[in-house]
Amino acid sequence: MNEQQFHIMKNEAIDLLKKLIAIPSFSKEEDKTASALEEFLQSKGVTVNRFMNNVWAKNRFFDPNKPTLLLNSHHDTVKPNKAYTLDPFEPIEKDGKLYGLGSNDAGGSLVALLSVFLYFFHEEHLSHNVLFAATAEEEISGKNGIEILLSKLPPIGAGIVGEPTQMNMAVAERGLLVLDVTANGKAGHAAREEGDNALYKAIRDIEWFKNYHFPKVSTLLGPVKMTVTVIETENKAHNVVPSQCRFVVDVRVNELYSFEEILSTIQEEITSEIAPRSFRMRSTSIAKEHPLVKAGSMLGRTSYGSPTTSDKALMPFSTLKMGPGDSARSHTADEYIYIEEIKEGIDLYIQLLKQVL
């Protein structure tokens, strides 16, 4: 690919992102962006596969005897928050920025990785196969995204997950454990000394969640973090002692604990009943000796532990989370990404993969 073709490829990535921004693609409603991605790949002579709202393709000289590297990002978005001053579905380019819902999270990563896939698509003598996947439902940790698609893909050896990291390397990621907790008491009239107030029981347990600290602290991810985020009782009458109080705990787990260890400690310390929603979103890490990490280090990219959870948690192989944009802009009003961030991201991805492929 000569310099002019390379320049055209980058501009096409920006144009594709603008097209994707203009199409609403909330989680579970990504069918139209999936179709747009299919059409774009087909226009480049790529054989495209689709399963539900997940789109994927293999490099031209795919060899089942070679290991396969996955390039993955998501094309679903959250819903725009009420603080938007711009139309979230109008791609606006101004002062070097591209505004629009999903531009930063994770449209920039998506089109950059797609460009990199096309860059290597016709290469015949790569050490690895390259497989691109644009997946659905990442924003809700849904089961019909990368999780269901993996069963349709060839075996994967390693992967890059495109998320906004300023093109630095998120080598570890917190796991997410959501707990539905129920404190049980006995109903009674508030005017008399009746009942056993479930709300007071819940408060005691909530205080424990607030104050307890798990002793093992990760150098990459810090401590386990537990936050109570929702509380409710079943009755709305002011004069009834509640017999039940439910609350939700968001637990962000470092790589030093299993979910089972976390749950066992909590069960020993509180009196309320605990129901974990899922054990799917576990903490992950990639070895610093992994070729992807070593290649990034050679390019001067820094390593860190990510406090946020992504589809990386659902991949049973080593993955590096890395992409253009800034996580701090994700889910914010008037979301944007710098045009130059996307172009530099394409350059850095290619330089990284040239060391690996």
Sequence and secondary structure as in RCSB ss.txt:
>XXXX:A:sequence
MNEQQFHIMKNEAIDLLKKLIAIPSFSKEEDKTASALEEFLQSKGVTVNRFMNNVWAKNRFFDPNKPTLLLNSHH
DTVKPNKAYTLDPFEPIEKDGKLYGLGSNDAGGSLVALLSVFLYFFHEEHLSHNVLFAATAEEEISGKNGIEILL
SKLPPIGAGIVGEPTQMNMAVAERGLLVLDVTANGKAGHAAREEGDNALYKAIRDIEWFKNYHFPKVSTLLGPVK
MTVTVIETENKAHNVVPSQCRFVVDVRVNELYSFEEILSTIQEEITSEIAPRSFRMRSTSIAKEHPLVKAGSMLG
RTSYGSPTTSDKALMPFSTLKMGPGDSARSHTADEYIYIEEIKEGIDLYIQLLKQVL
>XXXX:A:secstr
  HHHHHHHHHHHHHHHHHHHTS  BTT  HHHHHHHHHHHHHTT   EEETTEEEEE TT  TTS EEEEEEE 
 B    TT  S TTS EEETTEEESTTIIIIIHHHHHHHHHHHHHHT SS SSEEEEEEES GGGT TTSHHHHG
GGS    EEEE   BTT EEEEE EEEEEEEEEE B EETTTT SB HHHHHHHHHHHHHH   S  BTTTBS E
EEEEEEEES   TTEE SEEEEEEEEEE TTS HHHHHHHHHHH SSEEEES S S  EE  TTSHHHHHHHHTT
  EEEESS  GGGG SSEEEE  SSBGGGTT TT EEEHHHHHHHHHHHHHHHHHH 
